[in-house]
């Protein structure tokens, strides 16, 4: 009997096409579940069965949405999740940070690649907040959180979730600073994620770095644009490097600053095979005639790629850098009971010519690799270029 069972297993392992030959319907599904209940070594609760079925549906959706390049193995913008996924309450709260532009935490940016020679999370940036007040510094390594070694948390998401918490509560960190071990207690505060950073460069050039497309990004961008106009900065360098994307509507508002009425910003297709719907500028933008140089790299994603593509088709602009990430899919978030949320791909973006950058990225007009040292060669090139316009 044992040999027979092993032989049967071998048949199925060697014949994967058999799995795809059956027509799956509710009757088939019920039959499979009943067989599992009666014969599987492990008992499954109704909750586990339903959850597994949902996860399977999400996986099928994600497989249909393949195409994002393999240049980066980390998941996209949903805090460690696929683009088609079910989010538990904690993950759903983390997702909201990308759009709200603020969160309750200690005000640090963390990098953690446990499988890539990085055993401990490293503080990459310290913003205004409790962490800075407690003496946390850039390049500190986190050894423990609330007395627990970081290895016990397993993932970056779990580490971040442990550090974040309600405003005015505390989190204890054990840090490694060079060869010194330091214990600090940090009070959590409301941390604002700045969407826009700008300054005026010599020669009347306005530099503006757009970090994301949160709820406040369009308002902040408009404020800085008006400041450029007051200061007579008549040429602009727009930095979209490492912009992870965000709210599509915010992107259309900012793109509208640089286009004329009825110009196509991008096009969207909902269901596969349906017509493309163009999104057009509703009015003449305040900077529609302004010369613009746009900086991009492999970290330019999603809505930022739509913007880069728009500038490639716009007069008086050049896109400089490296090919962008390659995500043109549009996701929407649906609220479910129990504070769960579901993220589903609902569309795909295309440029004004009807071409998508999904899986390939937006190729810049001028290809320039970023330097590996501390110098910003792309910005230097952009300044030199815009001076000659």
URZILIN-V469623 format. One record per pair of residues at least 4 apart in sequence whose C-alpha atoms are under 6 Angstrom apart, sorted by sequence separation. I is the first residue (numbers start at 1). J is the second residue. D is the distance in Angstrom with one decimal. If there is no record, write none. Layout:
I,J,D  I,J,D
This chain:
24,28,5.6  35,39,6.0  36,40,5.0  44,48,5.9  48,52,6.0  87,91,5.3  88,92,6.0  96,100,6.0  97,101,5.8  114,118,5.0  132,136,5.4  144,148,5.1  157,161,6.0  176,180,5.7  201,205,5.1  213,217,5.5  217,221,5.9  229,233,5.9  296,300,5.9  300,304,6.0  301,305,5.3  336,340,5.1  350,354,5.3  351,355,5.4  357,361,4.7  75,80,5.2  87,92,5.4  97,102,5.9  113,118,5.3  114,119,5.1  131,136,5.3  144,149,4.3  153,158,5.6  176,181,4.6  200,205,5.8  228,233,5.0  336,341,5.3  350,355,5.1  357,362,5.7  75,81,5.8  143,149,5.9  144,150,5.3  153,159,5.9  175,181,5.6  200,206,4.6  335,341,4.7  350,356,4.3  143,150,5.9  175,182,5.0  200,207,5.9  269,276,4.7  334,341,5.5  174,182,5.7  199,207,5.4  268,276,5.4  334,342,5.1  112,121,4.5  174,183,4.5  198,207,5.4  267,276,5.9  268,277,5.1  333,342,5.7  111,121,5.7  173,183,5.8  198,208,4.2  267,277,5.3  333,343,4.7  111,122,5.3  173,184,5.4  197,208,5.7  267,278,4.2  332,343,5.7  110,122,5.6  172,184,5.9  197,209,5.1  267,279,5.7  332,344,5.7  110,123,4.8  125,138,5.5  172,185,4.4  196,209,5.7  266,279,5.6  331,344,5.4  109,123,6.0  110,124,5.5  124,138,5.4  171,185,5.8  196,210,4.9  265,279,5.7  331,345,4.2  109,124,5.5  123,138,5.2  124,139,5.9  171,186,5.4  195,210,5.9  264,279,5.8  265,280,5.5  330,345,5.5  331,346,5.5  109,125,5.0  123,139,5.0  170,186,5.4  195,211,5.0  264,280,4.4  330,346,5.8  78,95,5.6  108,125,5.6  122,139,5.7  123,140,5.4  170,187,4.4  195,212,5.4  263,280,5.3  330,347,5.0  108,126,4.6  122,140,5.8  169,187,5.7  170,188,5.9  262,280,5.0  263,281,5.4  329,347,5.9  330,348,5.6  108,127,5.8  122,141,4.5  168,187,5.8  169,188,5.6  262,281,5.0  329,348,4.4  107,127,5.1  121,141,5.7  168,188,5.3  261,281,5.0  328,348,5.6  120,141,6.0  121,142,5.4  167,188,5.1  261,282,5.3  328,349,5.1  62,84,5.5  107,129,5.0  120,142,5.9  167,189,4.9  195,217,5.4  261,283,4.2  106,129,5.7  261,284,4.8  106,130,4.9  107,131,5.8  260,284,4.1  293,317,5.5  295,319,6.0  297,321,5.6  300,324,5.2  301,325,5.3  106,131,4.8  256,281,5.4  260,285,5.9  291,316,4.9  292,317,4.6  293,318,4.9  294,319,4.6  295,320,5.1  296,321,5.1  297,322,4.6  298,323,5.9  300,325,5.8  302,327,5.1  58,84,5.5  146,172,4.7  259,285,5.4  291,317,5.7  293,319,5.9  295,321,5.8  297,323,5.9  298,324,4.4  299,325,5.8  302,328,5.6  58,85,5.5  145,172,5.8  206,233,5.5  258,285,5.3  297,324,5.3  298,325,4.8  145,173,4.8  205,233,5.2  257,285,4.0  260,288,5.9  144,173,5.7  204,233,4.4  207,236,5.8  209,238,6.0  256,285,5.5  257,286,5.4  258,287,4.8  259,288,4.6  144,174,4.9  205,235,5.1  206,236,4.6  207,237,4.8  208,238,5.2  209,239,4.5  210,240,5.7  257,287,5.6  258,288,4.1  328,358,4.7  143,174,5.4  205,236,5.7  212,243,5.3  326,357,5.6  327,358,4.8  143,175,5.5  211,243,4.8  213,245,5.7  214,246,5.8  218,250,5.8  326,358,4.7  142,175,4.7  212,245,5.4  213,246,4.5  326,359,4.6  141,175,5.4  213,247,5.4  326,360,5.0  141,176,5.0  326,361,3.7  140,176,5.8  218,254,5.8  325,361,5.2  140,177,5.1  213,250,5.8  324,361,4.6  323,361,5.6  324,362,5.2  323,362,5.4  323,363,4.6  320,364,5.3  265,310,5.7  319,364,4.9  322,367,5.6  319,365,5.2  320,366,4.8  321,367,5.1  321,368,4.6  134,186,5.8  131,186,5.9  237,292,5.7  239,294,5.8  240,295,5.6  241,296,4.6  130,186,5.7  235,291,5.2  236,292,4.8  237,293,4.8  238,294,4.7  239,295,4.8  240,296,5.3  241,297,5.3  245,301,5.6  130,187,5.2  237,294,5.9  242,299,4.0  243,300,5.0  244,301,4.9  245,302,5.0  130,188,5.7  242,300,4.8  245,303,4.8  105,164,4.5  241,300,5.2  245,304,5.5  104,165,6.0  104,167,5.7  270,347,4.3  269,347,5.5  269,348,5.3  268,348,5.6  268,349,4.5  106,188,5.0  267,349,5.6  105,188,4.8  267,350,4.9  105,189,5.6  107,191,5.8  266,350,5.9  267,351,5.9  104,189,5.4  266,351,4.8  104,190,4.4  266,352,5.5  103,190,5.6  104,191,5.9  103,191,5.3  264,352,5.9  102,191,5.4  102,192,4.3  101,192,6.0  102,193,5.4  101,193,5.0  101,214,5.6  100,214,5.9  99,214,4.3  100,215,5.6  99,215,5.6  89,339,5.3  89,340,5.2  88,340,5.0  87,340,5.7  87,341,5.1  87,342,6.0  86,342,4.5  85,342,5.9  68,326,5.4  85,343,5.3  68,327,5.7  84,343,5.2  84,344,4.6  69,359,4.9  68,359,4.0  67,359,4.3
